Amino acid sequence: MNYLSNRLFPRFLFSNAPLTCAVFSFVLLIVNGLPGSVMAAEDAMSGAVADPRLQAKFVGRQVCSDCHQQEDQLWQGSHHDWAMKPANDQSVLGDFNNVVFDHYGEKTRFFKKDNKYWVTTDNARGEQETFEVLYTFGFYPLQQYLLSIGDGHLQALGVSWDSRSQKEGGQRWFHLYPDEAIPFDDVLHWTGPYQNWNNRCADCHSTNLQRNYNPETGAYDTRWSEINVSCEACHGPGSKHVQLMQAGDKTQGQAVTAENHQAGGTHHGFDRSLDPVGQWLHSKDSSTAHNALAAKTDSEQLSVCGTCHSRRSMLDDQNLAGAFHQKDRLQLVEQPLYYGDGQIRDEVYVLGSFLQSKMHQQGVVCSNCHEPHSLKLRAEGNGVCAQCHRPDVFDQPEHHHHPVNSPGAQCVSCHMPETTYMVVDPRRDHSLRIPRPDLSAKYGTPNACNQCHTDKDPAWASLAVDEWMKASGKTRKWHFSDDLLPALNAAPDAAQRLMKLAMARNIPDMIQASAVLALEGHLSPQSVLVAQTQLNNDEPMVRSAAIRVLSSLPPEQRWQDLKPLLNDSSKQVRLTVAEHTADIDDATLSQSERESLKALRQEYETFLLRDQDTADGQMALGVYRLRRGDLPAAEAAYRQALSLNSSQMAAYLNLADLYRQTGEEARVNTTLRQGLEKLPQAAPLYHSLGLSLVRQKDYPSALKGLAAAAQLDPGNARYGYVYGLILQQLGQDGAAVAEWQRVLGMYPMDRDVLMAMFTAGQRNGDGAMMLKYAKRLADMAPGDTRWQQIVQQLQQHFGQ
């Protein structure tokens, strides 16, 4: 985990904002971006212009409520209603009675003046400045406040109001980063890029939002149709629906004629349907309802709800109808965002965990459990689950093994454990899994049992569960976490486990995609073949993951694999193909192939420009320009990334690598040292600096940099391996072997380190050492006869 990720890990900023993630490779870091918070005054925000591809126009909630009064009343007071509001006496919940909050010496004063709300706090220069509160952001269990810093930028203040009751510990000001100072020059300061509303959270907190960023001036003219999450944020623009209903009224009051229904499409004038599509039936011989239509029937609910309730990167206009993967790229199961078994860890929201659940596999959608307008649960307590799971079977001590009506008897206590984010906001894991304390005992992952029984250890919980199962005559069934968790925790047979999951049937698509993607770290002829096979998978997530695995192949071979996907039905897949065919030489292609690739690249360029106002977006632009061979444009993009976020470690690394490619080692050193001034604990920067110094043959200085990287990130096998090499280069063979042994203690099947240990034995004439590591290498590659022969020769020579 890099330095900045480590700081961001426990607490992301906005309770309902979608987050995208960074995907790192060692040299080129392709970063897709995060959401945030920024905006201008309300009169400058209204009047958004819809995407011209939309078939209808936005009409506003008031028009909708004229006919849909019940739904409107349910919506009022909901989290969607409160997603964002102008700051006034009705919306502001915090204490602005001249209150001063002190956070590590940074004082923030909240007060009212001229019927407006004001905050005096440190600005981007570390000087006290007074800002007007323009908008509230959310309301429970906390409320944030949006302040303008000019040029249309709105920022979310880090000092927030705990809106829970006093009994719950609320009704107080608190800082989102309670355990550390966040000075003005810290990337996490409220004036910084990670607290920007315009490009990080606005899309999901307002309706029909248009970011309107000016790359020449760096200013925003962000606009919307409605300030909060209103009717058309979910249902889509409603003008055609209104026209259709009005036409129906004119035809003697009947709802809709056959002709005008057909003219308006199949969804009463909307371009989507949010209706659940399952048909749930109970039978006398089953304790659980079943879907009579089909398992996992597609519903646009998952696309509409999941767009904002997931950690993802945006691919297209969120107002457009269509499947989730046409508009978004979901963050897959990778650490530290998820635990190795798929449980939520960082702020990943709901969709990613829900897609792992059996409920999703059977066709359950959001509105089966949540009323879609009030957002409240369909029933209290276990009543939600009892809709499908018979309470006379499941809501019994024989099933939950706890006293009736106790916390342990609540379905969610065992199957949807909570993790608290933003200090006061508990969120439930929606993977709805059976607790696995046995995995916790082996790998240190959390489990629901020990979340309540904090005085016990996982071994105790595991034994208790085993005894329950034995008493009921049950045995533990295989779950994908049995293979995914050890694989993502660098088990010796990780590659085999990942390939098993990648080729498995009847496991969640998200898990299959995650397993395929993880094969990037286990490349072999076998894993490449698995990835090639999954290019034909029905699920876009899996196809996209397979493309990324194949990105390491030579361009000619990669092109042959990927060209059938140039016109894939999924935008996610097409964009991934574009990303990984950027270096293909057009001169080697046929005319039709060149035309298809040209159209695809135009689509990809449009996608890249969507996020040019973020450092991560500029990074993606830079990587693409570099792959296209345009080094000046790549350099400009990386530098623009640093101007937007001077703590963007990936930009320092990629810029330095660009200078390496042009042979400018002096500029490599300068760039990396500038990065270390900003990020003094960043192991990747030290590692890259050490490699640069090796290229310059300044081995003593290189040793310092490589040692710092290995010490700052001791869990990175590559850093330990390279550090051992420089120690060996400087004649410190014993220290090198000790470092490699340390790495092997964590990663016993790391091929590079095993090779280094074999070579060390060879250098020292230690036959026993050579044989020991030759055997391990032979075990790793049973089809490689070369290592089998070496083992035989060593055994004959040394008699072992």
N, C-alpha and C positions, 0 to 999 in steps of 0.2 A: 504494500500500500504506500503510495507516495505521501509526502509531507502534507500537502494541502488536502488530499482526500482524507487523511487521518484526522485533520482538524474538523473537516466538515461532517465526518461520518455520523456522530451521534445525534446531530440536530440540524435538520434542514428547516427552512424558514417559514413556510406558509402552509397553513393547515389543509388547504384544499387545492393548492397549486400543483400542477403536474411537473415532474422533474425528469429531465433527460440526463444522460450519463456520458462519461468519457470512456472511450474504448482505447486502451493503450497497446501499442507494440513498442519494442525497445527503442528503435531509432525514429520511426515516423509515428507520431501520435495523432490519430484521427479522432477528433473530438466533436461530438454532436451538439453539445450545449445543455444548459440548465434553464429553468424558468426563473422569474424574479419579480421586480415591482418598480414601476415608474409611470408618471402621467402628468398632465397639465391641468388647467382649470376646467370646471365642468362645461362651461359654454364652448370651450375649444374641443371638447370631447364628443359632443353629440353630433348627429348628422353623418354617421358612418356610411360609406358607399360599399355596397355588397359586391362580391366577386362577380364579374360579368358572366361567368359560367353558370351561375345560379339561374334557375328557370323561373323563380318567383322573387318578389321583393318583401322586405321586412315591413310589417304593418304596426307592430307595437302591442304591448300587453293589454292596453286599454281596449283595443278592438277585440282581442281574444276574450276578455272578461265579460263583454256584453252578452255573449252566449254561454260561456263556460264559467258561470259564477261559482259553482261549487268547487271546481278545481282551483280557481283563483283564490278563494277563501282558504283552502288547504295550503296553498303556496305561501300566503302572507305569513310572515314570521318564521319561515323556514330558513335553513342555512343558505339556500339559493337566493332567497329574498335579501338576506343580510350579507351576501358575498361582498358587496361594496355599496356604500351609501355616501352621499354628501355629508360632511360633518355638521351636525346641528344638535339641538337639545334632544331630539327624538332618537338619534343614532349613536351619539357618543356615550359610552358607558363608563369611561374612566373618570377618576377624580382629578379635575382641573381646577381645584380650589387652591391655587398657588402652592402646589406640592413640589418638593424637590426630591429627586431620586438620585442617589450616589452609587455609581458602579466603578469600582477601582479608581476613584478620584475624578471620573468624568461625571459632572453634575448635569442633570436634566430637569428643567423646571416646567411644570404644566400649569397653565393659567388661562383665564377667559378675559377678553377685552373687546368691547364694542360688539358684543353678541357673537364673537368668533372664538375659536379655540387656537391656542398658541403653545409652542414648545421652544424653549431656549436650551440649546445643547451644542456640543462641539460640531463644527462643520468639517468639510473635507481638508481644511488646513489646520485643524486642531484648535480653532478659535471659537469662542462662544458666539452664537448667532441665533436670532429668533426667527422661527418659521411658522407660518400658518398651517394648521391641520386642514387639509382639503377634503380628505375622505377617510371614512372608517373602513376597515378591512376585516370581515368576519365579525363574530360576536360571542361565540361560546365554544370551548371553555376559555378562550382568550380573544382579545380584540387588539389589532394592530392599527397604526395610523400612518397615512400617506402624506408626505411632505414634498413640496416642489423644490428642486435645486436649480431650476432654470432650464431653458431650452426644451421645455416639455417633459423633462425627466421627473418622474415621481419615484420616491424612495420610501421603503417601509422602515420605520423607526424600530431599532432593536429593543428599546424599552417598551414593553407591552402591558396591557391591563389584564389581570387575572379576573375573569368575570364569573368565576364560580362563587358560591356562597361563602361567607366567612367560616361557616362550620366545616366546609371542605378545604379551607385554607386560602380562599380567594379574596376578592375585593382588595387587591393590592397591586402596586406596580412591581414588575420583575423584568430581568434582562434575559433574552433568549440564550445568551451564553453566560450562564451564572458563575461559572468557575474559572473564568479567565478575563483579563482585561482585553478590550477590543479598541485600541487607540485609533486615531483618525487615519493613520497610514496602514492599518490592517485591512486586508482584502475583505474581511467580514464586517467592517464598519458599515453603519447604515447608509453612508454615502457611496459605498463601493458597488462594484458590478453585480455582486450576488444578491443585493437588496433592491434591484431595479424592477419596477413594476411593469414597464412597457414590454420588456422582452422576456420576462420570467414568469409572470402570473396573470397578466392582463387577459390573455386569451380565454382563460377559464373562469374569470371573475366578472366578466361583462358579456353582453350579447352582441354578436356581429362586430367584433372588435377589428379595427384596422390600425396597424401599428404606425404606418406612415413615417418611416425613418428617412432622414436625408443624409446620405453618406458623405456629402460634401461638407455639411456643417455640423454633423453629429447631433442634430436636433430632431425632436419628435413632434408630430402633429397628430397624436393618437386620438382616434374617434371611435364612437360606438353607436349602436341603435338604442340600447338601454344600459344603464349603469351596472345592473346586477345580472344574475343568471335568471332570465325571464323565459316566457313560454317558447319563443322561437330559438333560444339557445339549444333546446333539445329537439323540438318538433321541426325546426327549419323554417325558412321564410314562408309567411302565410297568405300572401296576396291571392294566389290561385285558389286556395281553400275558401277564402272569403268570397271571391267571385262565384265560386261553385255553389256555395251555400245560398248566396243572394239569388242566383239563378233558380235554385230550387224553391225558394220562397215565392218567386214570381210565378211558378207553375202550380198555382192553386194550393200553395202551402205544403206540398209534399217535400220530403227531405231532399232528395236528389233524383232527377230523372236519369234513366239509363244513358241517355245521350250525353248529358253534361257530366255525369260520373265518368264516363269513358274519356271525355275531353280533359278531365282533370287528373287523369291517371288512376291508378288502382288504390290510392290511399286518400281519397276525398280531397284531392288537390295538393297534397303534400308529396314530396319525393321520397318519403320513407314511412315505415310503420314501426311504431314502438310497442306494438302489442306483443305479449308473450306468445310463443307459438307451440308450447307444450300442451299436452292434454293429460292431466294427472288423474289417475284412477286408483281406487283402493280395491283390493280383492280380499276375500275371506281367508285365503291361504297365504297371505303375505303381510308382514308387519310394516312394510314400507310401500308407499304409493309408487306407481311406475308411470312412465311417460308412454302413452298409448300410440303416439305418433312416431317418434324416433328419438334415439338418444342424441343429445347434443345438436338438436335442430338449430339452424342458424337463426339468430334474432338480431335486428339492428340495435336493440337495446345495448348489447355489449359494446358496439361501436360508439354509440352516442354517450353512454355513461362512462365507458372505459377511456374515452378520449381525455377526460379531465381527471378521472380517478385511477390514474396509472402513472408509473414512471416511464416516460417515453420521450422520443424526439418527434417533432412534427414534420410530416412530409408534404402536407398540402393544406389548403383552406379547411378549417374545421367545420365550416357551415355546409360543406358539400355532403351529399348522401353517399352511402357506400360502406363497405366493410372497414373495420378498424385498420387493417393492414394496407388499405389504400391511402390512409391519411396519417398514420403513425407507425413508428417503429418501437416496439415494446422492448424494454430492458429485460434481458434474459437472466437466468440464475447465475450470477457471478459474485464472488466475494470481493469486497466486503458489503455489497448491497444486500445480498441474501446469505443466509447460512448455507452450508454445503448440502443440506437436505431440502432446501427450498423455502424454509421458514423466513419470514420477514426479519430484516436486521436494520438496515438503513431505512430512510423514508421512501418506501416504494409503493405506498398506497394500496389499492385493493385489487385491481384487475389481475396483476401478475400472480398473486397468491390464489385468487379465485380460479384462474385457468388451470391450476394444478388439482383442483378438487374433483371428487366424484360427482358432486352436485352439477358442476359444469358439464361433465361428461354425459350426464343424463338429461341435460337440457334446461336446468334451472337457470333463470335470469334474475336480474336485480329486482324487478318488481314483484317477483314471487315472495320476497321477504320484506321489501321496503315499499311503502306507498309512494309513488313517484312524484307527487306534488308536495306533500308535507315532509317527505323523506323519513317519516317515522316508521318504526317496525310495524308489520301487519298485526302483531299481537304482542302481549306482554310476556316476559319470562320465556318459559319453554314452549309457549303457544306457537311461536313462529315455526319451530321445528316440528311441532305436533301436527302441522298441516299435512305433512307427508309421513312422519314417523309416529306410529301408534303409541300414545302415551302409556297404555296399559302394558306395553312391552319395554319401551325405552325410558319412560319417566318413572322408573322403579329402582329401588336399591339394588336389585339383582343385576341391573345394568350399570348404573353409575357408581355403586358401592359407597355411597355417602348417605347421611341422614336426609330424609325428605325435607325439602324446602331449605336446605343448607346451601351455602355458596357452591359447594362441590357437586350438588345435585343439579346445578344449572348447566344446560348443554354447552353454553359458550365457555364455561370455565375450563372444560377439558378439550373442546374441539375448536375454540377460537380464542386462544390466550392473547392478552393485551401486551403491547409495548408502548411506552410513553415517549412521545416526541414533543418538542417545543416546551419542555419542562412540565407542562400540565395537561397534555392532550393524549390520552390513551387511545390507541387504535387496535382493532382486532385483526388477527391473521385470518384471512378468508380462505385458506386452503382446506379448512374443515377436516383436519387429519386426526387420526388416532394418536394419542401421545406415545412417544417412543423414548422413555427414559433409558433404555438399554443403549441407544445411540448416544445419548448424553454422557453416559458413563464412559463410552469409548472415545468420543470425539469432542466433548465439551459443548455440544449444542444445547440450547434451552429446551425445556419440556414443560408442559402445563402442570404436571404433578408438583414439581419443585418450585413453580411460580407461587403456589399456595403454601406448600410445606417447605418453607425456607429453612427450617431447622433440620431438615433431612438432606441426604445426598442422593444423587441419581441412582446409585447402586441400591439404596433402600427402595426407591420408587420402582426400579426395574424388577426387583424381587416381588414387590407387592402386585404388580401387574401380571407377572408370571404366575403367581399363586391364583389370582382371579381367573386367568385363562385356564389353568389346570383344573380348577374346581368346576368350571362350566364345560369342560371337555373341548375347549377350543385350542387352536394352535395359531401362532403368529403367521400371517400371510406375507408373502414377499411384497415389498413396497419399493417404488423406484429409489427412495432415499437410501435403501440398503446398498445400492451401487453408486448412486450419485454422490453421496456424502464422502465415502472413502476416496472416490475418484478425484473429487475437487479438493481433497485434503492430501493429495500426493501419495496415495497408496502405491505400493510397488506394482500392482497390476492395474493401475489407473487406466491405461490405454485400452485394455481388454474390457474393463467395466464400461467405459464410455462407448466403445463400439457396440457392446451389447445393447445399451440404451438407445444408441443412434439407430439401430436396426429393429428395435422392439416394436411390437404392436400393442395396442390397447394401453398405452401410457399417455399422459397429457402431451399435447403438441408442444407446449412450452418447454417441458422437460426434455423431450426428444431434441428440440432445437438447441437447448442449452448443452446437451451432451455432444451434439455435432459440433457446436462452436468451440467447446473445450478441447476438441481434437486438434485445434491450432497448436497447442502445446505438446502434442504427441504425434508429430508427423512421421509417417512411415508409409511404405507402399500399401499396407493394409488399411491404414486410416484414410489415405487419399482415395482408395477404392470405395470405402464407406461413404465418404463425402460425395464422390461422383454419383453413387447410387441414389443419394438423397436429393440430387438435383431434380428428380422426378417426383418428389414427395408432393402430396396434395396440399400441404400446409405451407403458406408463404414464409412463415418464420423459419421453418426447417430448410427450405430452399435457400433463403438468404444466408443462413448460418453455413450451409455447405459451400456457397460461393466464397465466403470469407476464408474458409479453410483452404480452398484451392488457390487463393491469392498468391501463395508462395511458389506455385508452379511456374515454369518458364512461360513467357508470353504465348508462344505458339501452341503449346499444349493447353494452356488455360483458355485460349480463344476457342479451341475446338470444343472444350467442355461447356463454355458459357454462351456461345453464339445462339444455341437453340432458345435461350431465354431472353433474347433481345426484345421480343415483343410479348413478354410474359403478361398475363392478365393482372398481376399484382404490381402496383406502383413500388412497393417496398422492394420486391425482387428486381424490378427494372433498374431502380436507382443503385442497388447493390452491384448489379452487373456493370453499370456505367462507372462506378467507382473503381472497379477492379479490371476494367478493360481500357483505362485511360492511357496506358502505355503501349497499346497495340498499334503497330505500324500500319497506317491506312493503305500504304502502297502494296501490302501483301494480300489485300482483300479484294473480293469481286465488287462490281459496281453496286449490286443490290445490297451487299453487306455494308459497303461504305455508306449508302444512303440510310440504312436502318441504324447504323451506329451514329451517324450524324444527328438524326432525329433524337436518339436516346441521349446523346450528349447535350443537346439543347434542353431537353427536359431536366437533366441533372444540373445544368448551369442555373436554370430557373429555381430549382430547389435550393441550391447553395446560396443564392442571393437572398433567400427568405430570412436568413439569420446573419446577414452581414453586419448587423449592429451589435453582435456579441463576439467576444474573443474566440469562443469555440467555433462560431460560424466562420470567422476569418481563418482559423486553423484548418478547417475543412477545405476552404478555398485554396489555401496555400498548398496543402497536400495534393489536391487535384491539379493545380497549376504545375507543381513539380513533376508529377507523373506525366503530364503532357509535355514536359521538357521546357516549360517557360520559367526559367529560374528567376529572372527579374520580377515577374508577377508573383511568384511564390514568396520571394523575399519581402515584397511589399505587403503581402497578406500577413505574413508572420509579424512584421513590424507593426502593422495596424492592430493585430491581436494584442500586442504588448501595450499599445497606446490605450486600448480599451480596458486592459487588465494587466497591470505590470507584475502580477503574481501568477501569470499563466505559464506554469513550468513547461508545458508542452511546447510553447512558442520558443522559449529559449533553446530547448533541445533540438527542435526541428530547424531553427535558424542556424544553430551551430553545425548541424549535420549538413545543411546546404553549403556552408562555407567549407566543410571538410571535402565535399564533392568538388568544389572549385579549387581546392588546394590552398586555401587561405587559413592556415592553422593559427596565425596570430588573431584573426577575427573570431575563430572558434574559441580561443582562450578568453578573449574579451567578453564575448557573449555569455559564456558559461559563468564567468566570474561576476558579471552583472546580475545574472540570475541568482547566484549564491548570496549576493548582497541583499537581495529581496527575500530569498528563501534559504536561510542559512542551515536548515535541517533537511534539505532536499537531497536524498541519497542519489537519485538519478543524475543530478547535475554534477555531483562529485565523481560519479562513475564515468560520465562522459568526459569530464575534464581529465581524469586519470588516463583514459584511452588516448586523448589528444596528446598528452605529454609522453605517452609511450611512443606514439608515432613520431614525436620529435626526439625520441631517445633520451629524454630527461627522466630516467628511471627513478632516481631518488624522489623527485617531486611527484611523479606518477604514483609511487607507492603511497604517499600521503593521501592523495585523492581516492585511490581505490580502497585503501584501508578505511577511510571515512565512510564510503558507501556501504561497505560490508558491516561496519559497526552500527550505522544508522538504520540499516534494514537487514538485520541478521537472517531473516527468513527468506531472503532472495538468493536462490541457489546460484544464479549467474554471477552475482556480485562476489560471492565467496569463491567461486571457481576462478574468476579472473584475478581476484586478490591473491589467491594461491599461486597463479602463474607469475605475477610480478615478484612475489617472494622468492620463487624458484629462480627467476631471472637474475636476482640479486644474490644468489648463492645461499639463500636461507631455506634449504630443503626441508629441514625439520619443521620449521614454522609453516611452510607450504602444506606439508602432509597433515599437520595438525588442523589447519583451516579446512582442508578437504574432508578430513574425518568428521569435523563439526557439521559440515554440510550434509554428508552422508547420513549422519544421525537423524536428520530431518527428511532427507530425500534419498533413501538407500538405493534407488534405481536411476539416479541421475547419470546418464550415459557419459556426459562430458567429464564429470568428476571421477567416475570409474576409470575412464581412459587415462585421466591425469594420474590416478593412483597406480595404474598398471605401468605407465611410463616412468613414474618415480621409482618403482621397484626395478625397472629395467636400468635406469641411470645408476642406481646404487648396487646393482648386481644381486638383488634380493629375490631369489627364485620363488620362495614361498609367497612373498607379497605379489609377485607377478601372477602366480597360479591362482591365488585367492580372487583377484579381481578379473582375471580372464574367465574364471568360472561364472562369475556374476554377469559378465558381458555375454557369455555364451547362453546363459539362461534367459537373458533379455531378448535374444534373437535366435530362437531355436532353428530357424531356417538358414542361418548364416554358417555355412560349413567352415569358413575361415577361422572363426573363433573356436569351433570344435576341434579343429586340427591343432591350434595353438595350445589348447588345454591338454590334448593328448601328448604333444611334444614335451610340454613342461612336466607332465606326470612321468613320462619315460626318463627325462633327464634328472629329475629330483626324487623319483621313486615314491611319489605321493598319489 
